[in-house]
Amino acid sequence: MRSRISRFAGAVFVFSVLAGCRSESPPDVEGVPAAPVDDGRPNILFILADDLGFTDLGAFGGEISTPNLDTLAFEGVRLTNFHSAPYCAATRASLMSGTTSREAGVIIHNEPLRPDVATMPERLGAAGYHTYISGKWNLGITLAESAHARGFERSFALGPPVDNHLAHSNFPPVSEFAPDGAYLENGVSFTLPDEWFSTDLFTDKLIEQISADLDGGAPWFGYLALTAPHWPLQAQEDWIDRYAGRYDDGYDVFREARVARATELGVFPEGLTLEGFQGRAPAWNDLGEEQQAKLARAMEIYAAMVENIDWNIGRLVAFLEEVGELDDTVIIFSSDNGAAGSDDTFVPPEMPRTDNDNSLANMGRQWSFTAYDRGWAEAATAPFREVKTSMYAGGTQVSTFVRHPDVANQGGIERTYLTVMDLLPTFLHIAEAPPPAEEFQGRQVMPVRGRSFWDLLRGGEPPETRPTPWITTNDRQAALVLWPWKIVTRATSGTAQDNPPLEWDLFNLEDDPGERRDVSDLHPDIKSELMARWADYASGIGLDP
């Protein structure tokens, strides 16, 4: 067992209670394991990166140094047709509920889950699992809406959707965006230490939570919800220059290199190339020298943040091996959406500073607000179409893998269409809990759309094919997939206030995974069937079809 530690570069087990962190004793928590016995069921560790690009990891074609994640991916199976929702809160709502974000009650950031959602930790807690979260919650900003209130036995969570990564928080102790405190530990406001970095802090806290219950015998579910590498791009001083000069050639060069490497690794389905790819970022050589320098620097910082994620996952894996839990843990890694094409001119209302120092010398350090722009996002999602917030694959298709000794096809690739909604029933299957029903602990709850794919991972049959609807926030971009067919709305004439009718394109994702060719005219009956299914869904959530 100990021989594996050397394969996780830099992953010496370090466990520390962070100096200066203060919280009160947790109150009594409902949802603690109902039957804490050593029954042989595996632990479940779900790691969610924030805005990670599809080809950022080495195992998916990237040049960033990610040896620990690559080792896990190649020891497991890569799910190369796995889809999130196209933005942060929606993915988290679907994860916790097993259904679409609209059905779960979440349309925009800071909205809570509906009270009749039986959450993932509630269900796993009832099945006898300890349940932990460390990181971004993004499903309500008050104590009553918090991760602690929605079933996590131990929780350390950022309620709002975004914050800085190091040295200082943007949130005062009380604000309209965090009335009970931005960071809550077991339902109590938490004061950050003087020196911290988000990924280090969240990883430390999850290790602390797991350690607290190791002697009890019950399996556990741990949710590490990282805020990296979401903007503002920031890195510690000993990380920030690791990629200095690496990206001076620009995103056009790296887009070509990543697609070539991912193709060599078999990540993309056969026939998917850059031919016909149409990005919306300007060509790198058309940018001025100053803009090139800033964007190259932004990508350097981004890459450092991704490598830091990898280092922290190495620490976590080394800890699990040290305590004899690694091979008893199903590890699932994913991202909450595709790469984000934002630039540093967009600052959300939750981060209302006006005195950021975004000079080239200060980028990525304290008091800077940096993002890497659309060109780098397209380099990370190509040859898929579009980026975060879009219903095309670039907004939803995310690098995902599962590692456990029971997983078949280890080192291989699984191309079945799967979604974040499938995780809740899959985790219940792993936990040997009853499939989700519309009644839970004596109350009526939202039905679950997802399907377990645990049998598929162990060499069995894929889950049944069902229609899968998607919708964004306020712009009504929508999609519905009934494999291999997908309808997706395109831009319509008129404004949102005019409420123009939706216009749909039809794609065959087996023949055209890059979503280049609308085949509506060739298959009008199929398009009509999918549109009728969309109309049923829209009616159910109170939308005009």
N, C-alpha and C positions, 0 to 999 in steps of 0.2 A: 504493500500500500504506500509506504513512504517514498518509494522510488519515483512516484509520479510527481512529487512536489517539484523536482528539478525541471520538469517540462513546462511549468508555469513560470515564465521568466519574471523575475523580480517579485515573486509571489510568496515571500516569507510571511508567515502568519504574524500579523500585528494587530493586537486588540487593545484599544485604549478607550477609557471613558474620557471624553474631551474636557479638558480643564476649562472652567468658566461656564459650562452648560448648566442651567438651573431649571428644574421643574419640580413640582410638588408630587407627592405620592399619588399614584393613579387611583381613581375611585373604583368601586366594584364594577365589573364589566360583565354584561350579558354576552353569551356566545362562547364562553370558555368551553373546552372540549367536554362533550357529554360522557365520553367513555375513554379516559386516558389509559389505554393499555398498550403494551408492546405487541401489536398484532401483525407486524410484518409489512404493513402498507407503506409505500414510499412517501417521503417528503416531496413537496412540490415547491420549486423555486422559480418564480417568474420575474425576469429582468426586462424592464421596458425602458429603452432609450428614447430621447425626445428629439424629434426632427432628424433622426439619422438617415443618411442617404442609402439607397439600395446597394450601391457598390462601395461603401466606405470600408467595410471589413475586408481583410485579406482573403478570407474564405469565399467572398463574393466578388472578388476582382480588384479590390482597392490596394493602393500603395501605402496607406497608413499602417504603422506597426501595431498589429493586434494579435500577438502570438497566443495569448491565453484564450481569447474568444475563438480564434481559428482552431486551436486544439480541441476545444469543446465541440465546435461545429463538425470537425472531421471525425471525432469520436461518436458523433450522433448522426442525425440526418438533417439536411437543409431543406426547408420548405420554401421552394422558390415561386410558389403561386399563392402565397399567404397575403391576405389583405386586411388592413386596418380601415377605419374611417379616415376621411381626409383631413381632420384636424384634431387637436389634442383632447378637448372635452368629450367630443363624440366618441372617440375610441375608448376612453375610460368609462363612459356610460355603458357602452356595449360590452366591455370587459366585465363590469360588475353585474350587469343584468342578463347577459346572454341574448339580448335583442337589440333592435336599432335604437339609436340615441333618442329619436323623437318618441318612440314608444316608452322609453325609460324616463321621459320628461325633460330631457336636456336638449336645448336648441342652441344656446349661446353660452359663453363662459360664465362661470359663477352661479349657474343654475343647479339646484340639487336634484338628485334622483327622486322620482315619485315615491311616496311612502309605501305603495303596494309593490315595490320591487323587493324581492328576496335576494339580497346581495350574495356575491360569491363567498365572502367571509362568514356570513350568517349560515349559509348552507354547509360550508366545510366545517365550521364550528360545531354545528349540529351532528356532523358525521364523526366527530371525535378528534378533529385537527386543532392544534394551536394555530392562530392566524395572526400574521404580522404584516405591517406596511411600514416602509421607510421611503419617503420621497414625496413626490407631487400627487396630490389628491384630485384637485380641479373639479370637484363635484359638489360645490357648496362652500361658503366662506364663514358660516357661523358654527358654533359648537354643536348645535342641534343637527347640522347638516354634515358634520365632520366624519372622517374615516372611523373614528372611535365610536361615534353614535350609530354608524351603519354596520357595525359588527366586528371590527378588528379588535382582537383581544389586547394586543400591544400595538401602539401606533406612534409614529413620529412623522408628521405630515405637514407639508406646505399646502395651505388651502387655496390661495389664488393661483392663477395659471402660470405666473412667471415672476422671477425675482433675479437679482444678481447672483453670481456664483461664488464670489469671494469677498472677504473683508468687511462688507457692510450690506445690510438689507435695505431695500427701498421702502420698507414698511415701518412706520412708527408703531408703538405698542397698540394703538387703537386707530383705525381708519375706516372709511366707508368700504374699502376693499377687504378689510380683515377686522371686523368689529370685535372679535374675541381673541385676536392675535393671529399673525400670519402663519406662525409655526406652532403646532399643538402637539404635545407629547401626552398620550393617553388622556386627551381631553383637557389638558392644562396648558396655558400659554407658556412658551419656551423662549428663553433669552439666549440668543446666539453667542458663542464665545467671541473674543476679540479677533482671533485668527481662525479662519475656516475656509474650506472650499467645498462646494456642494456635493460633489461625487464622493469625496473622502468622508464627509460628515454622514451622508446617507448610508454608505457602506458600513461605517463604524456602528451606526445605530442598529442596522439589521443584524450584524454579528452580535451585538449586545442583546437584542431581543431573542435570538435563537439560543444564545448561551444560557439565558435565564431559565429555560425549561428543558434542558438536555437530559436531566436526571429523571424526568417524569415518565418517560416511555412512550408518550403519544407522538404520532407523526405531526408535522407542521407544514403550513403553507406560508411562504415568505414572498412578499411582493416588493421588489426593489424598483421604485418608480423614479428613475433619474431625471433630473432637469437638464442635463447635458446631452448633446451639444447644442441645445436651443440657445438662440441669442438671448441676452447680449454675450457675445463671444469673449470669454475671459479665461485666463490661465495663471497658475502660480508662477513665480519668478523662475523656479528651477525647471519649469516645463515650457515656458512661453517661446523660447528660441530653439526648440528642438528641430523645427522644420525650417529654420531660417534659410531663405533662398530656394527652397525646394519647389515653390510654385511660381517662380518668375516666368516660366514659359507660358502660363495662362491656361484657362479652362478648356479651350479647344483641344489643346494637346492632351490634356489629362482625360478628357471625354473619350478620345480615340483609344488611349492606352487602357483605360478601365474596361471599355467594351471588349477590346481584344482579349484582355486577361480573363474577364468573366466568361467569355465565349470558350476560351481554352479550358476553363474549369467546368464547363457544362452548365453554368448557372442559367443561361437563357435558353428558351425552347428553340428547337431546330428552326432555322430560317429567319430568326429575329436578328437583324443587323441595324447599322446606322443608316442604311439606305432608306431614303424617304423621311428621315428624322428632321423635324423643323423646330428648332429652338427659337425662343423669342428674345434671347439675350443678344446684344451686339457682338460681332466678332471681336476677339481679344485684340487683334492688331488694329482695330478701328478706335480703340480707347486711347486716351492721352496717357503720357507717362505717369502723371500723378495718380490718375485713377487706377492704372495697372499696379502701381506700387501699393496702394491702399487695399485693393482686392487680393493681391498676392499675400499681403500681410494678414488679412482677415482669414484666408484659407490656412495659413500657417498656424494661427491660433486655434482654428477649428480642428485641425489635425491633432494638435497637442491635446485638446479636450477629449478627442476620441481615443487617443493612446492612453490618456489618464483613466478613462472608463475601463479600458482593457487591463491596466495595472490594478485597479481596484477589484475587478472581477477575479483577477489572479489571487489577490489577497483573500477574497471570499472563498474561492475554491480551495485554497491551501488550508484555510480554517476548517472547512467541511471535511477535508481529508484528515487533518490532524485529529479531529474529534470522531472519526470513523463514520461520517455521514455521507460522504461524497457519492458512493455507488448506491446508496439508499435514497438518493434524491433525483427526481426528474427535474432537469434544468431546461427551461424554455427561455429563449432570448428573442426579442422582437423590437420594433420601433412603433411609435404611435401614429406615424404618417410618413409620407415621403419628405424629401429634403425641402427646406423652406427657402423660397426665393426672395425673402425680404432684404431690404437694404437698411442702412443706418439712419435713413430719414424717417422711418416709421418707429415711433416710440408709443407704446400703448398707454392708456390713461392710468393704469396701475403703476406706472413708472414715470411720474410727471416731472422729473428733474429737467432743468433747462441749462444746467451748467456743466454738462458732460464735456470732458476733454477727449475729443476724438482725433487728436493729432497723431501722425504716424508713429511718433515715439511712444505715445501713451496707449495706443490701441491694445485692448485686451487686458489692461491693468485697471486699478481702481479709478472710478469716476469716468470710465469710458463706456460707450454704448456702440458696439460693433456688430455688424452682420455681414455675411459674405456675398449677398446679391444673387441674382437669378442665374448668372452664368455658371457659377460653381454648383448651384442646386441642379441645373440641367446636366452637368457633368456627372452628378451622382445618381441621377434617375434614368438617363439615357441607356438604351434606346426607347424606353417607355415614354409616353406622351405626357407632358405637363409636370407640375410639381405640387407641393402641399396646397391644400384647399380645393384641388381639382378632383372630379370624379373619374378622370382618366387614370390609367394605371400608375403614372408617375406620382400621383397624389396618394395612392392607397396601397400599392404593392411594396411590401417591406421585407427586408432581410430577416429571416426567422430560422431558428434551428431548435432541435430538441435533442438532449443528450441524456441517456440512461442505458444501463446494460441490457435492458429488455427491448430496446429499439432495434428493429430490423434494418437492413440496408445501411449499416453504419459506414460513414464516409460517403454515402451516396446522396441522391437528390430525390425528393418527392414533389410531383407537379400537380397533385390534386388541388382543385380550387377550395381553399379554406379561408376562414375569416376569424376576426377577433371574437365574434359572437359564438364561435365554436369552442372557445376556451373554457367557459363555465361548465358545459356538460362534459367536456373532456376531463377536466379536473375532478368532477364528481365521479366519473367513471374510474379514474385512477384511485380515488379514495374509496371505491367500492360502496358508494352511497347510491340511494335510489335515483333514477333519472329525474330531472326536474319536472314537477307537476304544478298545476295551477292552484294547489293548496299547500301551504307550508306552515307548520306549527299552528294549525287551526285557523289560518287566515287566507283569504283569497289573494293571490299574487299574480303579477304579470306573467304571461306565458313566455317560454324561452324559444327563440327561433333557432339557436345554434344546434349543431349535431356533434356528438362525440367522435373524435378521430383517433382515439387511443388504440382501437383494434387495427386501424390502418398502420399506425406507427410500429406495431408489433408483427407486421407481416400479413394482416388480415385484409378484409375488404374495405373499400372506402365508404364513408357515410353516404346515405341516400342523397340524391341531387334534389335540391329545393330552390325555389326562386328566392333570391337575396336582394332586397331593396336597400338603397342608400339615398341619403339626402344631406345637403350641406346646411348652413345656418340660415341666412336670410335671403340669399340670392337664388334659392330654389334650383340650384343645379342638382340633378338627380340621376340615378342610374338603377338598373335592375339587371341582375345576372341570373340566367338559368343555363348553366354550362352546357355547351360552349358559347351560348349567345349572350350578348350584352346590349341593352339599349342605354343611351346616355343623352342627356339634353345638351344642346349646343346653344350658343348665344342667340338671343332673339332680339328683334327690333323693338324699340320702345324702352321705357324705364321701368324700374321695379314698381314705381307708383302706378304705372299703367297696367301692371299685372298682365303682361302679354301671354298668349298661350305658349305652352312648352313645345319646342320642336325637338324631335328625337332622331338620332342616328342609330343604326344597327351594325354591330360588329360580330364576326365569328372569331372568337378568341383563340381557337385552335389554329385556324388558318392565318390569322392576322393579330398576333398578340401585341403588336405595336399600335393597334387601333388606327390604322392608316386609311382603310377603305370602308366607307359606308355601303352596306349591301342591302339597304332598304328596298330598292327596286327589284332585287333578285329574290327576296324572301318576304313579301308583304304579309303573308299569313303568320309567319313567325313573329314579325314585328307587331302585328295586331294582338297576338296572344300575350306578348310581354307587356304591351301597353295596357291591356286589360288587367293584367296582374298588378301593374303599377297603380292603376286606378283604384283597385280594391284596397291596396295598402294606403294610398293617399286618403281615401275616404275614411279609413280606420283611424288615422291620426288627425283628421279634421282639416285636410287640405283639399282645395280644388284639384281634380286630377289633371 
